[in-house]
Amino acid sequence: MSTKSKLAEEIKIQVGDKEIIISEDTLNILREYARTQMTLEELAEKLGLDSWEEAYELLKKIPAWLLWTPPSLSKIRKRE
């Protein structure tokens, strides 16, 4: 059983002609990338992007604090 949680505000990032919505699932993949030795190719595959270049463009545009904020903290902020 999978429960999908939503962020307090929807975040959309434009990469080329695609608009990527940053969901909790997407953030979990990005956090995994930031904390492991995942390659840009692997990141692109997990996110459904066409190439490592798109993954790189996404990483350049995403605020760093989103990657390093623990998931539990974002859930606490939603309740307030």
C-alpha positions, 0 to 999 in steps of 0.5 A: 500500500502506497500513501502519497503525501503532498507538499504544502505548496505545489512546486513546478520547475521548467526544464526545456519544454517540460514542466516538472511538478516536485511531489514528495515522491520526486523529492525522495528520488532527488534526496536519494541522488544527493545522498548517494553515488547515483549518476545523472543517468540513473536520476533521469531514468528514475524521474522519467526524463529523456537524458542526464542533461535534463536531470542536470538542468532540474538540479540546477533549478531546484532550491538546495534547501528542499533536498536537505530538509528532512521529509518529517519536517515538511510534514510538520510544517503542513500541519501548522 
